[in-house]
Amino acid sequence: MGLTKQHLRYSLEGTFSIISSGGCNITFISYQGQDGRFVACGACECIIIWDLRLGNQALKIPLGVHSEVTYLSSSPDGKRLAAGLSNGSVHVFELLSGEQKAVFVGHRTAVSCLAFDSNGHRLVSGSKDTELVLWDLIDERGLERLTGHRNVVSSALFLKNNNVLISSSKDTFIKFWNLDTSYCYRTIAAHVTEVWTLSLLGNDEYLVAGSNDSSLMVWSLHQNSSESLNAAAVSLANNAVELFSLKSTDVGTNTFTTLRKLVQPGHQGEVRAVAFSSDNLAIASVGADAIKIWNRVSLSCLRTVLTDYALCVCFVPGDRHVIVGLKNGSVLVVDLSTGEVLESIAAHTAEVWSITKTHDNAGVVTASGDSTVKVWKFELVSTESSKAKVLSILHTRTLKVNEPVLSVKVSPCGKLVAASLLDTSTKIFFFDTFKFFLGLYGHKMPVLTSDISYDSSLIVTGSADRSVKIWGLDFGDCHRSLFAHDDSVTAVQFVPKTHLFFSCGKDGKLKQWDGDTFEKIITLDGHFGECWNLAVGGDFVVSCGKDRVLRLYTRTDEILVLEDEMEEERGKDELASGQDSLAKLPSIKTVTAERGVIAYYDYS
C-alpha cells in the first residue's frame, strides 16, 4: 500500500511534576535493605519510590497501561509491591528490580484496597464494585470472591494468627470473614457514616476504624495490649508527601513534628499553562501555586518561584526571563537566573487569559477578561539598588472589544491579530491600526483557544462546543469543522513549519490533526482529568492538566498508517462502550490474567 503523505508517531517520553496522586495511598517499603526510609506512592500510571532521608526519587516503575494507580500495598518481607489500578486489575512487582511478576483481573471497577497476609502468600483486593477477591500469589490464581458489602470496599486486613479477614466499606459496616468457610460471621454497625480505613495495632490487639464523621473508633480484639508508633507518612491532596513523628508525648497535645516534606519537585495545585524555551531545552509551567522551570532532558525541576494563581506564560527572547499572566489581572516579569519577580504590573482588571509574543519578538500581547487586548514592548530600565539594567515591559496600545477575550494570537507575518471572544466569535484585526478585518462565526459556545499557522494562511479555533474549526485567513472562510473532543477544547497549537496541529481538551486527551486534509492523525492518552494546555516545540509536545502532571511526548521515526490508527481507536471505543461485566474483563495478555478469568468462573 502506497503512502501519499507520511506522518510520524508521537510517543510518551516521560511524566514529571508529580509526587503522589491524591487518589492513591502511600506505603512504607523495605528497599535496599532499609526500613522506614523509603515510601511508595502512586503517580498516575506509575509508581514512584521516594527516599525520605534525601528527599529525592529512588525508583520509578511504569505500569505500561494507561490506568491510574488507586492503591498500593507491600508484602511483609518487603520484596513485593502490589498495585491496584482504576481498570480493576492488580499488578504485583518485584521491588528490587521493578519487574512485574503477576497481573490479576477480577474487578469491574477501580481497586480501592489491597492487603497481603502475614506470610505474603495471599493477597486480597477490594473494589468499588463492592466485592473482595482473594488471590493466591504462589499459584497465581483466584481463590474466593466475597460479597456482602453494599458500597465501595474501603479497607481490608488479614489477622495474623487466625484465618480471618476484616473489611470495611462506605456502607458504614465492618465485616469479619472466616476464610475457611468464606462466610461473614460478624458485622459491626457502630458507625453512622462511611468507614474509610482500618488499622491493626500491636499483635492484632486493637482494631482502629476511621470514618467520614472525623472520628476514630477503637476495638480491643484481645484483653492485653501495648503498642507504640514512631512515624507516619501522609499523602496530601495538594501533591505532597509529609513524614510526621508520632511520639507518645505528642498524642496528648495533638501536636506532631514534621520530619520531612516532599513538595519541591511538583506543583501543589493544578497546572494551567506550559511553554517551551526557544531552544526547546527548558519548559516553563505555571498554575495555582508557582512558576516552575524544568529541564526537558532530565525532567528535573530547575527553579521554583511562588506566585498567585497563574493562567498563562511565555518565554522572553533569550530565555532568561518569562512573562506570566495571573488570575488577578497582574502580569509578572520573572528573572529565571535569580528566581525573583522583577516587576508585578497591574495590567488588567480581570483575568489575564492569554499571552503571546509579537511577530518580531520585541514585545508581548495580553488578552483579558476585562474585554481588552494590550500590546507591551520589552525595555531595559535602571534600578536604584543596582547599576545594571533589568527587563521591564512598557504598555503601548490597547484594543477594546465588546466581550471578554479568552485567547489572542499575532500572525507570523505581523499584519493581523486574532482575538477569541466569549460571544463564540473570533475577530481578526490589523495589528498596526487595530482596524477590523474579519469576523469568524460558527462556534456555538465560547472560543477558548486559537492559533495561526507559520505562513499566516490558516487559523485554528477551539471551543467549549467540543469542536475545532479550520479557517482561511485570507477571506475568513471555514475550511472544515471537526468534532474534536468529548468535552471543551482547551488548547490548539500548530507544529512549526507545518499545517499539522495538536489539540487538547477537558476529556484529558491530546490529538494531532492535519490542517490540509482535515484528518485526525493520532490520539494520545493524556491526563486523568482535564488537560488545560499544551506547547509544541520542535520534535516535542508537553501538556499539563488538573492531575498536576506534565506529560512530555517526542516524535519518533515510526511511520503512522492512518487506517490502522483508525481501526485501533474504533476497537478501543467498542470496548469502552461494552457492558460493564466481569465476563468482559480487560484484555491483558498475560498468563495470570487468563487465570484470573478462569478463577472468576470457578468461584462465581
Residue pairs with C-beta under 8 A, 6 or more apart in sequence:
1 561
3 559
3 561
5 514
5 517
6 559
6 560
7 500
7 512
7 514
7 521
7 522
7 559
7 560
7 562
8 555
8 556
8 557
8 558
8 559
8 560
9 522
9 555
9 556
9 558
9 559
9 560
10 512
10 522
10 524
10 541
10 553
10 554
10 555
10 556
11 553
11 554
11 556
11 558
12 524
12 525
12 551
12 552
12 553
13 540
13 552
13 553
13 554
14 299
14 551
14 552
15 43
15 44
15 45
15 46
15 549
15 550
15 551
15 552
16 265
16 266
16 294
16 299
16 300
16 301
16 549
16 550
16 552
17 265
17 266
17 267
17 271
17 285
17 292
17 294
17 301
17 544
17 548
17 549
17 550
18 43
18 44
18 46
18 48
18 239
18 266
18 547
18 548
18 549
19 41
19 43
19 48
19 50
19 239
19 240
19 241
19 262
19 263
19 265
19 266
20 26
20 41
20 42
20 43
20 48
20 235
20 236
20 239
20 240
20 241
20 262
21 41
21 42
21 43
21 44
21 68
21 69
21 528
21 547
22 235
22 236
22 237
22 238
22 239
23 42
23 68
23 70
24 41
24 42
24 68
24 69
24 70
24 71
24 72
24 235
25 42
25 71
25 72
25 235
26 39
26 40
26 41
26 42
26 72
26 233
26 234
26 235
26 241
27 39
27 40
27 72
27 73
27 74
27 81
28 35
28 36
28 38
28 39
28 40
28 74
28 233
29 38
29 39
29 40
29 49
29 74
29 78
29 81
29 95
30 38
30 74
30 77
30 78
30 79
30 95
31 37
31 38
31 49
31 58
31 59
31 78
31 95
31 96
32 38
32 58
35 78
36 230
36 231
37 51
37 52
37 53
38 49
38 50
38 51
38 52
38 58
39 49
39 50
39 52
39 233
39 241
39 243
40 47
40 48
40 49
40 50
40 72
40 74
40 81
41 47
41 48
41 49
41 50
41 72
41 235
41 241
42 68
42 69
42 70
42 71
42 72
42 83
43 60
43 69
43 549
44 68
44 69
44 528
44 547
44 549
45 62
45 63
45 65
45 66
45 67
45 68
45 69
46 60
46 61
46 62
46 63
46 69
47 60
47 61
47 63
47 69
47 72
47 81
47 83
47 93
48 57
48 59
48 60
48 61
49 57
49 58
49 59
49 60
49 61
49 95
50 56
50 57
50 58
50 241
50 262
51 57
51 58
52 233
52 241
52 243
52 259
52 260
52 262
53 260
55 260
55 262
55 264
57 265
59 98
61 81
61 93
61 98
63 69
63 83
63 85
63 91
64 100
65 85
65 87
65 89
65 588
66 525
67 85
67 86
67 87
67 89
68 85
68 86
68 110
68 528
69 83
69 84
69 85
69 86
70 84
70 85
70 86
70 110
70 111
70 112
71 83
71 84
71 111
71 112
71 113
71 114
72 81
72 82
72 83
72 84
72 114
73 81
73 82
73 114
73 115
73 116
73 123
74 80
74 81
74 82
74 95
74 116
75 81
75 82
75 116
75 120
76 116
76 118
76 119
76 120
77 120
78 95
79 94
79 95
79 96
79 120
80 92
80 93
80 94
80 95
80 101
80 116
80 120
80 137
81 92
81 93
81 95
82 90
82 91
82 92
82 93
82 114
82 116
82 123
83 90
83 91
83 92
83 93
83 114
84 90
84 110
84 111
84 112
84 113
84 114
84 125
84 127
85 91
85 110
85 111
86 110
86 111
86 528
87 110
87 586
88 105
88 106
88 107
88 108
88 109
88 110
88 111
88 127
88 129
88 585
88 586
89 103
89 104
89 105
89 107
89 111
89 586
89 588
89 593
90 103
90 104
90 105
90 106
90 111
90 114
90 123
90 125
90 135
91 100
91 102
91 103
92 100
92 101
92 102
92 103
92 104
92 123
92 137
93 99
93 100
93 101
94 100
94 101
102 137
102 140
102 590
102 592
103 588
103 590
103 592
103 593
103 596
104 123
104 125
104 133
104 135
104 140
104 142
104 592
104 593
104 596
105 585
105 586
105 588
105 593
105 596
105 597
106 125
106 133
106 135
106 142
106 145
106 582
106 585
106 596
106 599
106 600
107 125
107 127
107 128
107 129
107 131
107 133
107 582
108 127
108 129
108 580
108 581
108 582
109 127
109 128
109 129
109 580
110 127
110 128
111 125
111 126
111 127
112 126
112 127
112 128
112 152
112 153
112 154
113 125
113 126
113 153
113 154
113 155
113 156
114 123
114 124
114 125
114 126
114 156
115 123
115 124
115 156
115 157
115 158
116 122
116 123
116 158
117 123
117 124
117 158
118 158
118 160
120 137
121 136
121 137
121 138
122 134
122 135
122 136
122 137
122 143
122 158
123 134
123 135
123 137
124 132
124 133
124 134
124 135
124 156
124 158
124 165
125 132
125 133
125 135
125 156
126 132
126 153
126 154
126 155
126 156
126 167
127 133
127 152
127 153
128 152
128 153
130 147
130 149
130 150
130 151
130 152
130 153
130 169
130 171
131 145
131 146
131 147
131 149
131 153
132 145
132 146
132 147
132 149
132 153
132 156
132 165
132 167
132 177
133 142
133 144
133 145
133 146
134 142
134 143
134 144
134 145
134 146
134 165
134 179
135 141
135 142
135 143
136 142
136 143
140 591
140 592
140 595
141 595
141 596
141 598
141 599
142 595
142 596
142 598
142 599
142 600
142 602
142 603
143 599
143 603
144 179
144 182
144 603
145 600
145 603
145 604
146 165
146 167
146 177
146 182
146 184
148 175
148 184
149 167
149 169
149 171
149 173
149 175
150 169
150 171
151 169
151 170
151 171
151 194
152 169
152 170
153 167
153 168
153 169
154 168
154 169
154 170
154 194
154 195
154 196
154 197
154 198
155 167
155 168
155 195
155 196
155 197
155 198
156 165
156 166
156 167
156 168
156 198
157 165
157 166
157 167
157 198
157 199
157 200
158 164
158 165
158 166
159 165
159 166
159 200
159 204
159 221
160 203
160 204
161 203
161 204
162 204
163 178
163 179
163 180
164 176
164 177
164 178
164 179
165 176
165 177
165 179
166 174
166 175
166 176
166 177
166 198
166 200
166 207
167 174
167 175
167 177
167 198
168 174
168 175
168 195
168 196
168 197
168 198
168 209
169 175
169 194
169 195
170 194
170 195
170 196
171 194
172 189
172 191
172 192
172 193
172 194
172 195
172 211
173 187
173 188
173 189
173 191
173 195
174 187
174 188
174 190
174 191
174 195
174 198
174 207
174 209
175 184
175 186
175 187
175 188
176 184
176 185
176 186
176 187
177 183
177 184
177 185
178 184
178 185
188 219
190 217
191 209
191 211
191 213
191 217
192 211
192 213
193 211
193 212
193 213
194 211
194 212
195 209
195 210
195 211
195 212
196 210
196 211
196 212
197 209
197 210
198 207
198 208
198 209
199 207
199 208
199 209
200 206
200 207
200 208
200 221
201 207
201 208
201 225
201 227
201 229
202 225
202 226
202 227
203 222
204 221
204 222
205 220
205 221
205 222
205 224
205 225
205 226
205 227
206 218
206 219
206 220
206 221
206 225
206 227
207 218
207 219
207 221
208 216
208 217
208 218
208 219
209 216
209 217
209 218
209 219
210 216
211 217
228 248
229 246
230 245
230 246
230 247
231 243
231 244
231 245
231 246
231 259
232 243
232 244
232 246
233 241
233 242
233 243
233 244
234 241
234 242
234 243
234 244
235 241
236 242
238 268
238 269
239 263
239 266
239 267
239 268
239 269
239 548
240 261
240 262
240 263
240 266
240 268
241 261
241 262
242 258
242 260
242 261
242 262
243 258
243 259
243 260
243 261
244 256
244 257
244 258
244 259
245 256
245 257
245 258
245 259
246 256
247 257
250 256
250 257
264 301
264 304
265 300
265 301
266 301
266 548
267 285
267 287
267 288
267 289
267 290
267 292
267 548
268 288
268 289
268 290
268 548
269 287
269 288
269 289
269 309
269 548
270 287
270 288
270 530
270 532
270 545
270 546
270 547
270 548
271 285
271 286
271 287
271 532
271 533
271 544
271 545
271 548
271 549
271 550
272 286
272 287
272 288
272 309
272 310
272 311
272 312
272 532
272 533
272 544
273 285
273 286
273 287
273 310
273 311
273 312
273 313
273 532
273 533
273 544
274 283
274 284
274 285
274 286
274 313
274 533
274 534
274 535
274 542
274 543
274 544
274 550
275 283
275 284
275 313
275 314
275 315
275 322
275 535
276 282
276 283
276 296
276 315
276 535
276 536
276 537
276 538
276 540
276 542
277 283
277 284
277 315
277 319
277 537
278 315
278 317
278 318
278 319
279 319
280 296
280 537
280 538
280 540
281 295
281 296
281 297
282 293
282 294
282 295
282 296
282 302
282 315
282 319
283 293
283 294
283 295
283 296
283 535
283 542
283 550
283 552
284 291
284 292
284 293
284 294
284 313
284 315
284 322
285 291
285 292
285 294
285 313
285 544
285 550
286 292
286 307
286 310
286 311
286 312
286 313
286 324
287 309
287 310
287 544
287 548
288 309
288 310
289 306
289 307
289 309
290 304
290 305
290 306
290 307
291 303
291 304
291 305
291 307
291 310
291 313
291 322
291 324
291 332
291 334
292 301
292 303
292 304
292 305
293 301
293 302
293 303
293 304
293 322
293 336
294 300
294 301
294 302
294 550
295 302
296 540
296 542
296 552
299 552
303 336
303 339
304 339
305 334
305 339
305 340
305 341
307 324
307 326
307 332
307 341
308 326
308 327
308 328
308 330
309 326
309 327
309 328
310 324
310 325
310 326
310 327
310 332
311 325
311 326
311 327
311 351
311 352
311 353
312 324
312 325
312 352
312 353
312 354
312 355
313 322
313 323
313 324
313 325
313 355
314 322
314 323
314 355
314 356
314 357
314 364
315 321
315 322
316 322
316 323
316 378
316 391
317 357
317 361
317 378
319 336
320 335
320 336
320 337
321 333
321 334
321 335
321 336
321 342
321 391
322 334
322 336
323 331
323 332
323 333
323 334
323 355
323 364
323 393
324 331
324 332
324 334
324 355
325 331
325 347
325 351
325 352
325 353
325 354
325 355
325 366
326 332
326 351
326 352
327 351
327 352
328 351
329 346
329 347
329 348
329 349
329 350
329 351
329 352
329 368
329 370
330 344
330 345
330 346
330 347
330 348
330 352
331 344
331 345
331 347
331 348
331 352
331 355
331 366
331 376
331 393
332 341
332 343
332 344
332 345
333 341
333 342
333 343
333 344
333 345
333 391
333 392
333 393
334 340
334 341
334 342
335 341
335 342
335 390
335 391
342 390
342 391
342 392
343 390
343 392
343 393
345 393
347 366
347 368
347 374
347 376
347 395
348 366
348 368
348 369
348 370
348 372
348 374
349 368
349 370
350 368
350 369
350 370
350 404
351 368
351 369
352 366
352 367
352 368
353 367
353 368
353 369
353 404
353 405
353 406
353 407
354 366
354 367
354 405
354 406
354 407
354 408
355 364
355 365
355 366
355 367
356 364
356 365
356 408
356 409
356 410
357 363
357 364
357 365
357 410
358 364
358 365
358 375
358 410
358 414
359 410
359 411
359 412
359 413
359 414
359 431
360 414
362 377
362 378
363 375
363 376
363 377
363 378
363 393
363 396
364 375
364 376
364 378
364 393
365 373
365 374
365 375
365 376
365 408
365 410
365 417
366 373
366 374
366 376
366 408
367 373
367 405
367 406
367 407
367 408
367 419
368 374
368 404
368 405
369 404
369 405
369 406
370 404
371 400
371 401
371 402
371 403
371 404
371 405
372 398
372 399
372 400
372 401
372 405
373 398
373 399
373 401
373 405
373 408
373 417
373 419
374 395
374 397
374 398
374 399
375 395
375 396
375 397
375 398
375 399
376 393
376 394
376 395
376 396
377 393
377 394
377 396
378 391
378 392
378 393
378 394
379 391
379 392
379 393
379 394
380 389
380 390
380 391
380 392
381 389
381 390
381 392
382 389
383 389
383 390
397 434
399 417
399 419
399 429
399 434
401 419
401 421
401 427
402 421
402 423
403 421
403 422
403 423
404 421
404 422
405 419
405 420
405 421
405 422
406 420
406 421
406 422
406 446
406 447
406 448
406 449
407 418
407 419
407 420
407 447
407 448
407 449
407 450
408 417
408 418
408 419
408 420
409 417
409 418
409 450
409 451
409 452
409 459
410 416
410 417
410 418
410 431
410 452
411 417
411 418
411 431
411 452
411 456
411 473
412 452
412 453
412 454
412 455
412 456
413 456
414 431
415 430
415 431
415 432
415 456
416 428
416 429
416 430
416 431
416 437
416 452
416 456
416 473
417 428
417 429
417 430
417 431
417 434
418 426
418 427
418 428
418 429
418 450
418 452
418 459
419 426
419 427
419 429
420 426
420 446
420 447
420 448
420 449
420 450
420 461
421 427
421 446
421 447
422 446
423 446
424 441
424 443
424 444
424 445
424 446
424 447
424 463
424 465
425 439
425 440
425 441
425 443
425 447
426 439
426 440
426 447
426 450
426 459
426 461
426 471
427 436
427 438
427 439
427 440
428 436
428 437
428 438
428 439
428 440
428 459
428 473
428 476
429 435
429 436
429 437
430 437
438 473
438 475
438 476
439 476
440 459
440 461
440 469
440 471
440 476
440 478
442 469
442 478
442 481
443 461
443 463
443 465
443 467
443 469
444 463
444 465
445 463
445 464
445 465
445 488
446 463
446 464
447 461
447 462
447 463
448 462
448 463
448 464
448 488
448 489
448 490
448 491
449 461
449 462
449 489
449 490
449 491
449 492
450 459
450 460
450 461
450 462
450 492
451 459
451 460
451 492
451 493
451 494
451 501
452 458
452 459
452 460
452 473
452 494
453 459
453 460
453 494
453 499
453 501
453 515
454 494
454 496
454 497
454 498
456 473
457 472
457 473
457 474
458 470
458 471
458 472
458 473
458 479
458 494
458 499
458 515
459 470
459 471
459 473
460 468
460 469
460 470
460 471
460 492
460 494
460 501
460 503
460 515
461 468
461 469
461 471
461 492
462 468
462 484
462 489
462 490
462 491
462 492
462 503
462 505
463 469
463 488
463 489
464 488
464 489
465 488
466 483
466 484
466 485
466 486
466 487
466 488
466 489
466 505
467 481
467 482
467 483
467 484
467 489
468 481
468 482
468 484
468 489
468 492
468 503
468 513
469 478
469 480
469 481
469 482
470 478
470 479
470 480
470 481
470 482
470 515
470 518
471 477
471 478
471 479
472 479
479 515
479 518
480 518
482 513
482 518
482 520
484 503
484 505
484 511
484 513
485 503
485 504
485 505
485 506
485 507
485 509
485 511
486 505
486 507
486 509
487 505
487 506
487 507
487 530
488 505
488 506
489 503
489 504
489 505
490 504
490 505
490 506
490 530
490 531
490 532
490 533
491 503
491 504
491 531
491 532
491 533
491 534
492 501
492 502
492 503
493 501
493 502
493 534
493 535
493 536
494 500
494 501
494 515
494 536
495 501
495 502
495 536
496 536
496 537
496 538
499 514
499 515
499 516
500 512
500 513
500 514
500 515
500 521
501 512
501 513
501 515
502 510
502 511
502 512
502 513
502 534
502 536
502 541
503 510
503 511
503 513
504 510
504 511
504 526
504 531
504 532
504 533
504 534
504 543
505 530
505 531
506 530
506 531
507 531
508 526
508 527
508 528
508 529
508 530
508 531
508 545
509 523
509 524
509 525
509 526
509 531
510 523
510 524
510 526
510 531
510 534
510 541
510 543
510 553
511 520
511 521
511 522
511 523
511 524
512 520
512 521
512 522
512 524
513 519
513 520
513 521
514 521
519 562
520 566
521 560
521 562
521 565
522 560
522 565
523 565
523 569
524 553
526 543
526 545
526 551
527 543
527 544
527 545
527 546
527 547
527 549
527 551
528 545
528 547
528 549
529 545
529 546
529 547
530 545
530 546
531 543
531 544
531 545
531 546
532 544
532 545
532 546
533 543
533 544
534 541
534 542
534 543
534 544
535 541
535 542
535 543
539 554
539 555
540 552
540 553
540 554
540 555
541 552
541 553
541 554
542 550
542 551
542 552
542 553
543 550
543 551
543 553
544 550
544 551
575 584
575 587
578 584
582 600
582 604
585 593
585 596
585 597
585 600
587 593
